[in-house]
Amino acid sequence: MIERNFLTPKEVACELVTVAENKVNYSIVQKIILGIIAGAYIAFAAVASNTAAFQLMNNPSTLGISKLISAFVFSGGLILVVVCGSELFTGNNLMLMGVYEKKISLQKLITSWIIVYVANFVGSVIIAFLVVKAGQLDFASSMLGGSTIKIACAKVSLSTHKAIILGILCNWLVCLAVWGSTAARNIGSKIMAIFFPIMMFVVSGFEHSIANMYYIAAGIFAKENSQYVDVAMQLGVKPGDIANLDWGSLFLGNLLPVTLGNIIGGAVFVATAYWLAFLRKK
């Protein structure tokens, strides 16, 4: 008899209920620490993917290639989150299965989500601040800085309904990556299970709330540098869009609708769907 090195979908569902029960019982300090480093891991991935592909992003003929390069690099963020251990709000949307199984209360779930979400924000913004202050965006005659502002302006300019839908599609794939990594029983298999869904969401241009915490915060910090602003305008960004790029537009123009979409994508289309399929008592 050949021993399986993976869990079946039903076994994954049961495993994630246990995981939810364990996560919700972490202390507040644990949740804050693990949330901050998860936000930092996703921010590191955003920094690296943007640096690797920003020159190709600004050329229409190489836009598809730039997305592919970004996707390959960005996948490392969730790999770090899962393999090294940390708490990421979007992946934690799967914890809703523990509520359905009456292992955790809805109040504890929401409290846990809020703590981790805020901690993710802190971790992402810290990396954004350090990257800008270190002068990393000076790369290629400040084109990286201009491109960072351009990306941030595009994200806060999304219409509400588009941001919600793109958020749904994104976290549907992110939670499937977490689901697949839970099924895997060794590090190599976990990495492969994470890589392809994350690559798909980045190539497709879907919206991830935690990644956006870095992208938009970095744009806000970058706009304080006049040289970056000049390059951004050369790349086609309008002065009015740059003026609109601030903390208010970060929260109301992007994070609010994208986070709502992420919750629907992960909690409804993955957690609820698979609970109904495998765990619901008839």
N, C-alpha and C positions, 0 to 999 in steps of 0.2 A: 504494500500500500504506500503510495506517494504522499508525503506530508505536504499540506498546503502551506504556502508562505504568504497567504493573504486571507483577509476576512471576506465573507460573503456580504452582500448589501444588508441583509437582515442583521448579521452580526455587527456590522458597522453601526447600524441604528442603535443597537443595544449598547455598544461601546460608547457612543456619543452621549447617551443618557447618563452613563456613569461619569464621563468626563464633565458633563454639565454640573452634576452633583458635586464633584470635587472642586471645580472652578468657583462655584458660587460660595463655597466655604473658605476660600482664601481670605486672609486678613486684608483689611484696607491697605495696609502698607505693602503687602505682596502685590495687590492689584495695581497700586500706583507705580511701583518699581517695574513690574513686568509690562505695564501699559506704556510707560515712558520708553523703555528699550524697544518695544514693538514699533512704536511710532518712529523711533530713530532708525530701525532696520528698514522700514518702508521708505523713509526719507533718504537713506543711503542708496537704496535701489533707484529712487527717482533722480538723485544727483548723478549717479553713474550712467543711467540710461539716457538722460538728457545730454550729458557731456559726450557720450558716444555717438549720438545721432543728430545733434542740433544743426550742423552744417547741411546735412542732407534734408532736414525738415523744411528748410527755407528755399528748396528747389523743387518745384512741382514735379519734375521728371524723376526725382529720386525719393519722393515722399513715401511710397510704399516700402522701399528698402529701408528708409529711416525708421519706419514703424516696426519693421521686422527686427532690426538691430536693437531698438529700444525694448522690444518684447523679450528678446533673449536675455538682456541684461537685467531688466526689471524683475524677472522671475526669481532672482536671487533674494529679493526682499522677503517673500513669503517662505522661501526655503529656510532662511535664517530664523524667522518667527517660529516655524514648526519644529525644526531640528534643534535649535539652540534653546527654545523654550521662552515664550513671552505671551502676552495677552493682547490680541488684536480684536478691536470691536467688530469688524466685519465678519471675521471667522466665528466670533462668539455668538453671532445670530443663530447658529445651530443649537445653542443651549436651550432654545425654546422647546426642543424635544423633551427636556427634563421637566418642563412645566406640564406638558401633555401627559407625561407618565406620573405626574404628581410626586416627583422626587424633589422638586424645588418649587417655591412659590413665585408667582408672577412679580410680586413686589421685590423679592430678592434678585430676580433676574434683571429687572429694570434698574435697580440700584447698582448692580454689578456692571451693566452696560454703561451707565452714566460715568462711573468712576473710571472705567477703562477708556472710554471715549475721550474724556478730558485729559487723561494721562497720555493717550496717543497724540493728542494735540500738542501737549507740552513737549514731548519727544521730537515731533516733527518740526516744530517751530525752533527748538534749540539748534537742530542741525541746519535749518535754513539760515538762521542768524550767523552761525559759525562759518558756514560756507561763504556767505556774502562778505563777512568781515575779514575772512582769510584771503580775499582777493581771487578766489577760484573762478569767479565769473569774468575775470580779465582775459581769460583764454581766447585766443584767436582775435586779438585786437578788440576785446570787449564784446565780440559777437555773441558769446555765450550769455553774457549779461543781458543784451538786447533780446535774445531769444527767450530767456527766462521771463522777462516782462511780457513778451508777446504771448507766451503760453498762459500766463496768469490772467492777462486781459481777456483772452478767449474764453477761459473757464468761467469768469464772473459775468460774462456777457451772454451765457446760455439762457434760453428761455426756461421758465420753471418746468413746463411739461417735458421738455427735452431733457433737462437735467435729471428729472425723476426717472424717466424711461431708461436713460443711459446708466443711471445708478442701479436700476433693477437688473439690467443685463449684466452689468459688471459683477455684482455680488452673487448672482446666480452661479457664475463661473468660479468666483473665488471660493465659495462654499463647496462647490464640487471638487475643487482642488484640495480643500481640507478633508472632505469626505474620502477622496481617493487616497490621501496620505494616511488617513486612519486605517484604511483597508490594508495598506502595505505593512509588512513586518520587518523590513530592513531599510537602512538609510538610503541606499541606491534607489530602491523602489519608491520610497517616499518622495525623493527628489523628482523622479520622472512623473509621478502622479500629480505633483504640484506644477511642474514646468509647463505642460501643454495647455491646461485651462487658463493659466495666467498669461501665457503667450497669446492665446486667443483673445482675451479681453483687451490687452494692450494694443495689439494689431488692429482690433476693431474700433478702438477709440472710445471705449466705454469709460464711465466716471467712477472713480474709487475715492470715497470721502477722505480716508486717511492719507492717501498719496496727495490729494489736493491740498491738504493742510500744509504740506511742504511746498508744492508748486506755487500756490498763491502767496503764501507767506514769503517765499523767496523773491517773488515778483515785487511784493510790497517793500521789502528791504532794498531790493535792487534799484527801485525807482528813485531812491535817495541819491543815487550816483548819476550825475548829469550825463556822463559819457555813455552809460548803459541806456539812458533815455534817448539820447541821440541815435544810437544804433537801432533801438527798437523802432523809432520813427522811420529810419531808413528801411527797415523790414516791413513797413506798411502799417504800423500801429498808429492810430489817430491820437492826437493830444488829449481829446476828450475821454477816450478809453483809459489812458494812463491816469488822468485825473480821477476817474471813477474807481481806480484800483485802490482799495483801502480795506480796513478790517471789517467795516460794515458790509461791503460787497462780498467779502470772503464768506461771512456767515449767512447773510440773507440771499445773496445772488448765487451761491454755489453750495456751501456745506448743508444748509437746511434741506433743499430739495434733493440733493444727491444722497444725503444720509437717509432720508425717507425712502428713496428708491433702493438703496442698499439693504435696508431692513426688509422691504417687500421681497427683493430678490433672494436674500438668504433665508429669512425666517419663513416666508410663504412658499416659494417655489422649490426650496430644498428641504428645510426642516419639516414643514407641515406636510409637504407632498410625500416624503419618505416615511414619516410617522403614520400617515394614513395608509400607505401601501404595506408597511411591514409590522407595525406595532399596535395599531388600533384594535381594541378588543371588540369583536363583533357581537 
